[in-house]
Amino acid sequence: MRVPGWAATPRARSRGVRAVLAVAVLGVLLSGCTAGPARTLSPPGQVPAGEALTRSELFFGRSRPDGRMVTDTEWAAFVDEEITPRFPDGLTILDAIGQYRDQSGRILREATKVLLIVHPTDPRSRAALEEIRALYRKRFDQESVLLLSAPARASF
């Protein structure tokens, strides 16, 4: 009697058994990849090492409405005159390409400077960030300067 779907020769049956075993082993291995509870780097109930601070990122577009670009020299002067005096303890500047929708609805892409600062969570730092944003918008005729801030822990 032939079982439907079962190979007639021993060699074919052996290949079928191996295929079934391979699928079963694969299922067992993949079962360990399922999403489980989120894990943290610190044991539950313990705060990660470092001081509680804020991480802020500011995104400065370099294209001006008249088609000119904020030059490297202009950017360096802005950093020296406006940013460094407000955050003398340190900062990081990254080059990026940004994309956004302007007030008229157009999608624009432009060279961008990303400023990353880790700072105390206090009114003075927040005011300094707002001053930097306002000064850049005014000096370089910008619609906006994006600010992202989030709690952070840092150790120096």
N, C-alpha and C positions, 0 to 999 in steps of 0.2 A: 504494500500500500504506500502510495506517495503522499507526503504531506505538502499541501500547496505552499509554494514559496521556498521549500527546502530543497537544496541542491542534491542531485542524485549521486555525485561522486564524492568519495572521502576527501579529496583535495578541495573541492568546492565547499564542502561542509566545514572544513578546517578554516578556510578563508572567512566564512560566515561567522563562525564562532569567534575568531579573532576580531572581526569588525564589531560584534556585539560587546566583547570585552573592552575594546578600545573606547567605545562610546560610554560604557559604564565607568571606566577609569577617568575619562574626561569629565563626566558629570560629577564624580567625587572631588576631583581637583578644583573644578569651577565652583563647587559649593562653598569653598573657603573664600571666594571673591565677593560674596554678597555683602551689601552695605550693612554695617552694624552700627552701634552707638558711636558718636563722635569721640575721638580720643584727643586728649590735650597733652602737651609736653610735660606738664607738672601733674603730680598726683592730685586727685580730687581734694578740694579744700585748701590747697596751697597756692599762693600767688607766685607767678614766675619771678625769677630774679630780676633785679633792676628797679629803677625809679619810675614811678607813674608819671608819664609825660604825654604830650600830644604830638602827633606826626601830621604836619601840614604840607600839602603840595599845591603850588600855584602854577598855572599854565599861562604863559605869556606868548600870545601870537605875535609874529614879527612882520606881518603884512600890514601896510597902512592903506587907508581908503583911497589915497591918490595913486596907489600902485607901487610906491617905494617900499623898501624893506627897512626894518630897524637893523642897522649895521652892527657888526661885531663890536666896533668901537663905541657906538652909542649904548649897546647892551652892557659892555664892561663899565662904562661910566655910570650907568644906572645902578649896577651892582655896587660899585665903589661908593657912590654918593647916597644911595637910598636904602639898599638892603643890608649891607655889611654894618653900618652904624646901628641898625635896629636889632641885628642878630650877629654880634661879633664872635659868639662862641663857636660858630661853625654852620655850614650849610653845604648842600650839594646841588650842582646845576647839571641838567641832562639836556641833550639835544633830542628833539622829537619832530614828528610830523603830526599836525593836528587837523581835525576835520570838524566842522560845525555848520549849523544853519544860521545865516545872518538874519537881521530884522526884516529884510525883504523876502526871505524864504529861500534864498540861494544856498546851495551846499558849497562851502569853500574849504580848500585844503591849504595849509600854510606851514612854513617852518615855525617851530615852537621851542621855547625854552621852558623846561620844567624845573622849578625850584623846590627842593625838598629840605624841610627844616624840622628838626626835633626840638621841641621847646617846652617850657613849663606851661601848665594849664592855668593861665591867669589872664586877667583883663588887659594887662600891659602888652602881652604877646599878641592877643587877639587884636588890640588896637593897632599895633605895629603892622600886622598883616593887612588890615584894612587900609592903612595909610599907604602901604606899598602898592596895593591894587589901584587905589585912587590916583596916585602919582603916575603910575605907568599908563593908565587909561588917558589921563590928561596930556602927558608929555608926548605920547605916540598916537593919539587920536584913535583909541581902541573902544569897541563897544563894551567889552568885558574882559575880566581876568578871572578864570575859574579858580576857585579855592576848594580843596578837599581837606578835611581835618578828621582825624580819628584818634581815639585813645591808643597809647603805645606804652610799652615798657622798654626801657633802654638802660644799658650798662656801659660805661665808658672806661 
